[in-house]
Amino acid sequence: MALRRRRWGWLAAGLALLVLVNLAVNPWFARYRSLALMTGYDWWFERRSVPRETGVQVAMPLRGAGLYPLIITFNDDKGMSAWLGSQVDFTVEFTFADFGRWQPHSAIFEPGHPLYAAYVGSYYLKGRGRPLSADEVALVAEFDQRRLALPALGLDFDDNHFEVLDSSARPVNFAGRDWTSHDATVSTNCPDHSPDGFRLSHLQFGTPPQTAQHFPVCELVARIEVTYLVDLDLTIGTYIIAANTAELEQLSEEVVHASVVSVG
C-alpha cells in the first residue's frame, strides 16, 4: 500500500512538472503563460497605484471585444513628472488584442487583424492642480507610446516616433459623467517586427512572428476622453488607439462607453 501511494505521488509530481514545463516554454501555451505572469505583475503595481490611493476606478467590460481578458496596471510617477515638468502621480491601465486559439502571440502584431496595433485603457493623473489642456492630453498619449509602450516592445525612445497629424475635441457623457473627447490621427510606429532575441515583453505579448517590417511608421486613430475630479485633483482619461475609425468606434461603444466609474 505504501509503495502504491509513493508511485501515485511520483506520477502526480511528474504530471505537475510536465504541465509547468509546458507552461514555461511551449509557444502554444503563450496566452496562459502571459495571464499567469501578468496577473501577478498587475497585483504588484495595482497596490501602489493612483486608483488604489484615491478609490477611483474605471471598470471596463472586456468580454466579447477580442481583447486580452486582463487590464494591466503600471505606475510611473517619476517619468510623467519629468515629462510634464511638475510633480504628479501617474498610473496607466491597459489591455490589447487577445491571443488567437493556440497562437504563440497576441494579434497586436498581425497587420490583417482588426485589433492590430490597438490598445484600450485608462490614465490616472493626480496633482496637476487643474484640468489638462488639449496639448497636455496629447503629451500624456505621447509619453505612453514613446516612453512605455514602444520601448517595452523593443523600440527605444530615440528610435521611435509620435506625431499628432490632426485633432478635434467635443463634449460627451458616459458612465454618469461629463467628459471632453479628444480624437486624433497620429503618425507613430506600429508593433510588428522580427524578434532579435528574448525580451521580457515576450512573456506578456508572446513572441512576434517573423516579418520584413521593423516597427513601421503608420497612421493610427486615437481617442482620449478626460474628466477632472476637483476634490481629488485627479484627471481620469479613457483611451483607445486603433488601426482604423471603424474599430475605434466599436471599442468605444462596446468597452469604453460601457465602463463603470466608481469613486470612493
N, C-alpha and C positions, 0 to 999 in steps of 0.2 A: 504493500500500500504506500509506504513512504517512497519507494522507488518510482511508483507511478506518479505520485504528486510532484516529485522532482522532475520527471520527464515533461509533465504538463507545464511546470514552471519554466523549464528551459524553452519549450515550444512557444509559450506566451512571450517570453523575453525576446526570442528570435523574431517573432512576428512584429513585436513593437519596434525592434531595431530596424527591420525591413521597412516599416512604414516611415520611421524617422529619416532613414537614408533617402528614400524616395522623395519625401517632402523637402529634404535639403538640397538635392541635386537634380532630380528628374525634371526636365523642362516642361513636361506635361502637367506637372503639379505646381506650376509657377503661380497661378492665381491663389491657391490655398496657402502656399508659402508666403506670398505677399500679404494676405489677410492676417495670417498668424503673426507675422512680424510687425505689420503696421498697426495692428490693434494695440500692441504694447507701446509702440512709438507714440501713437496718439494719446494714450493714457499718460505717458510721461510729460508731454507738452501741455496737455489739457489742464492738468492740475495746477499749472503756473500761468494760465492764460488770462487774457482780459475778460473773456466770458465768465470764467470761474471767479475772478476777482469782483466783477460788477454784478453778477447774477443775470446778465443779459445774454440771451442765446437765440440764434436763428436756427430753427429745425427745418431742414429741407427734406421732402419726401423723394427718395431715390428709386424706389421700386418701379420697374417698368420703363424707365427712361434710358436704359442701356448704359448706365453709369456704374462705376465701381461702387460696391454697396457700403462704403465706409467714408465718412467725412474725416479727413486727416488734419490735425492741428499743428501749427508751427508758430513759434514766437520769435520776434526779432526786434526787441525794443531798441537796442543799441544801433542796429543798422538803419532802422527807419528814422531814429532821432538824428543821426548824421546826415541822412538823405534830405530831411526836411529842414534841418538847421535849428531844431528845438527839441527839448526833452519830451518824448511821448512814449506811451506803451502801445505795442502793436502785436496783434495776432492775426494770422490768416488761416482760414479753414478752406479746404479744397477737396474736390474729387475730380475724376477724369473718366475716360472711356473704359468700360469693363474689358476683361479678357474674354475672347471667344471661347466656346467649348473646347477644352483641351488645347487651347492655344498657348504658346510659351511667352506671350507678350500682350500688353494692352493694345487695343485698337487705336490708341492715340498716335501710334507710329504708322498707321495704314492710310495712305492718301485717298483711297477709294471709299473709306468708311465714313458714315455721316458724322461721327464724333472725332474724326481726325483733328488733332491739334487742340481739342476742346478742353477747357477747364470750367468748372462751376464751383462757386463757394461764397465765402463771406470775409470781409475785412472788419476788424475792430480797432479803432484808433482813439486812444484816450490821452487827454492832456494838452490838446492844441489850443484850448481856450476859446474856440469859436468854431462854427461850421467850416468845412473845407471849401475853398474856391474851386471852380471848374479846373483851373490849372493844377491845383494840388491833387484833385481826384486823378488826373492824368499822371501826375508824378507817382502816386501810390501804385497805379497799374504798371508803370514803367519799372518801379522798384521790384515789384513782384516778378515780373517777367525777366528782367535783366540781372537782378541780384539773387533771385531764388530759383525760379523755375528752370531757366535755360542752363545755368551753371550746374544744377543738380543732374541734368541730363548729360552734361559733358561739354557744354559750350561756355567758356569763360566770359566774364563781363567785357573784357577788352575786345573780344571777338564777336560779340552779339549785337543785336540791332533792334531798336524800337522807335517808331515814329508815328505820331498821330497824323493821318492824312486829311481827315475831315471829322467834324464832331457837331453834335447838336444836343440840346437839353430840353426837357419838358417835365411838368409835374405829373406824378402818378400816385395812386393809392392802392396799397395791398397790405395784408397782414394787420389791418386796422390802423395803419399809419400813413402819413403823407411822406413821399419820397421825391427826390429830384433824379430823374433818369437821364444819364449821360450815354448817348450812343456814339460810336466812333468806328471808323475804318482805320486799321493800323497796319503798318508795314513792320514785320518782325521775322524772326527765324522760326520756321516750323521744326518739329522734333525729329523727323526721320533722318537717320544716319546709321552707318555701319559701325558696330562696336569695335573698338581697338584694344579690348581687354576688359576685365571685370571692373564694374563700378557699383557702388552701393545702391545707386538708383535701380539697378537691375533687380534687386530684391523687391522693389516696390512696383515697377512697371513691367518687369520681365526683360529679357534680352531682346533688343530691337532686331528686326530681320535685316539681312544684308540688302544694301541698296546702293545705287550710284550717286544718290543725293547725300549732301553733308550739311544738315541744318539749313536747308534752302530758305532764302528770303521770300516771304509770301505775304499776301494781303489777307487779313482776318477781320472779322467783325467783332466788336466788343460792346458790352453794356454794363455799366456800373450804376446802381441805384442807391442813393445815400439818404440817410436821415440822421438827425442830430438830437441827442438827448441832453438837454441843457443841464439838468440836475446832476448828471454824471460826467459832463464834459466828454461825451462819447459819441463818435461818429461810427455808425454801422453802414457798411456798404455790401450789398449783394452784387455778385459779378458773374458774367458769362463771357467767355471768348470762344469763338467757333469759326468754322471754315466758311459758313455762308449764312445769310439772313434767315432762311427758312429754318435751319437748325437752331439758330439763336432764338427765334420766336417760339419754337416748340419747347425748348428748355425753359424759356421764360414762363410760359403758360403752365407747363407740367411740373416744374420744380420750384423756380424762384417765387412766382406769384402764388404758389400753393403752400409756401412756407408759413410756419407759425413762429412769431417773435414773442418770447417770454421775457419779462422784466421783473427782477426781484424774486 
